[in-house]
Amino acid sequence: MTGEDAPIIAISGLTKSYSGRKVVDDVALEVRRGEIVGFLGPNGSGKTTTIRMICGLLKPDSGSGTCLGLDILTQSARIKREVGYMTQRFSLYEDLTIRENLDFVARVYGLADRRARVTETVRRLGLERRRDQLAGALSGGWKQRLALAASVMHEPKLLLLDEPTAGVDPQARREFWDEIHRLAADGLTVLVSTHYMDEAERCHRIVYIAYGRIVARGTVAEVIAASGLSTIVVTGANVVRVAAAVRGRDGVEQVAPFGNDLHVVGTDPERLRAAVDAAIAEAGGGVTAETGSTGLEDVFIRLMQQAALADDSTPSGRRP
Ligand SMILES: Nc1ncnc2c1ncn2[C@@H]1O[C@H](COP(=O)(O)OP(=O)(O)OP(=O)(O)O)[C@@H](O)[C@H]1O
């Protein structure tokens, strides 16, 4: 495939081991132009390692593919120059202003018309009012925005974001995501790792990785549907007793309080309903129990548990 239809990322069989342990195991991924793809998974599941292999910073033990049409094994230097990459840590100079930081980055990339480029980037990312503030004096949200500005200044076609909003407050996270959508609308493709469910929901598509293997992919609705989970929401004064009574019953996979409600999750709607009804009777009633919609978090917890059972190298990795 060539031109506009060619995937921006197309990798397969990507594998990487550290000390004999596979931390990325046979990963295949395709990302098309203009997509915002969320990369989710528990801590240490291999997201950063995969991203670093895609952008040419790390060589895989095996596997192959292309990023921006360039070979990840032989053209890593060009890939590094052509992608935008924002890491978890703020990596700019705290004792330089926003403008000075961007000017520095423009020099590193050897951008022509540096001044104009910095001014345009400051404008595009809404940094005008703060352009002369020291980066070290900015709040977490503004720091992230500056880091984003630095990673798009050379106008990459692909942006790789590794937990870009970790520790940033909800308002700033929302604004950051508005910005990501604006950039994507201008043609940028984005692969973003995150632990936040609300951010997953803002992606066109999500990929879930656990213990180095991709275990789910699709739109949020598709991933939820494919999980086959059903949820009953229990509400009322007696939910604490119901929670205790329902845990461990046949047909019940997860029990989690959400505010004043209790979400009870299982794979078989009939067994789940029977378990909840029996628990309510045992707890003495005082609640209502309605079928609810299954949340992404419930799905991810199940995927993680299943992956742990299938993985012999994890402490909990016992095949049932
Ligand atoms: N250079 C390295 N040497 C040894 N082990 C490593 C190295 N880099 C990563 N690992 C291990 O590989 C596994 C995957 O790490 P990785 O950072 O890719 O996970 P992650 O999904 O990005 O996690 P998080 O969500 O916590 O950032 C972890 O167990 C980590 O400790």
Ligand as a Chemical Component Dictionary entry (heavy atoms), coordinates in Angstrom:
data_LIG
# 
_chem_comp.id                   LIG 
_chem_comp.type                 NON-POLYMER 
_chem_comp.pdbx_formal_charge   0 
_chem_comp.three_letter_code    LIG 
# 
loop_
_chem_comp_atom.comp_id 
_chem_comp_atom.atom_id 
_chem_comp_atom.alt_atom_id 
_chem_comp_atom.type_symbol 
_chem_comp_atom.charge 
_chem_comp_atom.model_Cartn_x 
_chem_comp_atom.model_Cartn_y 
_chem_comp_atom.model_Cartn_z 
_chem_comp_atom.pdbx_ordinal 
LIG N1  N1  N 0 15.790 -1.499 30.317 1  
LIG C1  C1  C 0 15.127 -2.435 31.008 2  
LIG N2  N2  N 0 15.772 -3.421 31.659 3  
LIG C2  C2  C 0 15.108 -4.378 32.321 4  
LIG N3  N3  N 0 13.765 -4.458 32.422 5  
LIG C3  C3  C 0 13.061 -3.499 31.796 6  
LIG C4  C4  C 0 13.690 -2.439 31.055 7  
LIG N4  N4  N 0 12.714 -1.649 30.531 8  
LIG C5  C5  C 0 11.549 -2.184 30.945 9  
LIG N5  N5  N 0 11.739 -3.289 31.680 10 
LIG C6  C6  C 0 10.695 -4.133 32.285 11 
LIG O1  O1  O 0 9.809  -4.490 31.251 12 
LIG C7  C7  C 0 8.463  -4.530 31.717 13 
LIG C8  C8  C 0 7.619  -3.645 30.824 14 
LIG O2  O2  O 0 7.944  -2.287 31.093 15 
LIG P1  P1  P 0 7.241  -1.060 30.363 16 
LIG O3  O3  O 0 7.874  0.177  30.898 17 
LIG O4  O4  O 0 7.261  -1.276 28.894 18 
LIG O5  O5  O 0 5.744  -1.197 30.893 19 
LIG P2  P2  P 0 4.548  -0.130 30.835 20 
LIG O6  O6  O 0 3.360  -0.885 30.346 21 
LIG O7  O7  O 0 4.967  1.059  30.048 22 
LIG O8  O8  O 0 4.358  0.230  32.366 23 
LIG P3  P3  P 0 3.818  1.584  33.076 24 
LIG O9  O9  O 0 2.354  1.643  32.827 25 
LIG O10 O10 O 0 4.146  1.325  34.513 26 
LIG O11 O11 O 0 4.595  2.712  32.482 27 
LIG C9  C9  C 0 8.494  -4.093 33.159 28 
LIG O12 O12 O 0 8.485  -5.242 33.964 29 
LIG C10 C10 C 0 9.827  -3.384 33.286 30 
LIG O13 O13 O 0 10.345 -3.499 34.581 31 
# 
loop_
_chem_comp_bond.comp_id 
_chem_comp_bond.atom_id_1 
_chem_comp_bond.atom_id_2 
_chem_comp_bond.value_order 
_chem_comp_bond.pdbx_ordinal 
LIG N1  C1  SING 1  
LIG C1  N2  SING 2  
LIG C1  C4  DOUB 3  
LIG N2  C2  DOUB 4  
LIG C2  N3  SING 5  
LIG N3  C3  DOUB 6  
LIG C3  C4  SING 7  
LIG C3  N5  SING 8  
LIG C4  N4  SING 9  
LIG N4  C5  DOUB 10 
LIG C5  N5  SING 11 
LIG N5  C6  SING 12 
LIG C6  O1  SING 13 
LIG C6  C10 SING 14 
LIG O1  C7  SING 15 
LIG C7  C8  SING 16 
LIG C7  C9  SING 17 
LIG C8  O2  SING 18 
LIG O2  P1  SING 19 
LIG P1  O3  DOUB 20 
LIG P1  O4  SING 21 
LIG P1  O5  SING 22 
LIG O5  P2  SING 23 
LIG P2  O6  DOUB 24 
LIG P2  O7  SING 25 
LIG P2  O8  SING 26 
LIG O8  P3  SING 27 
LIG P3  O9  DOUB 28 
LIG P3  O10 SING 29 
LIG P3  O11 SING 30 
LIG C9  O12 SING 31 
LIG C9  C10 SING 32 
LIG C10 O13 SING 33 
# 
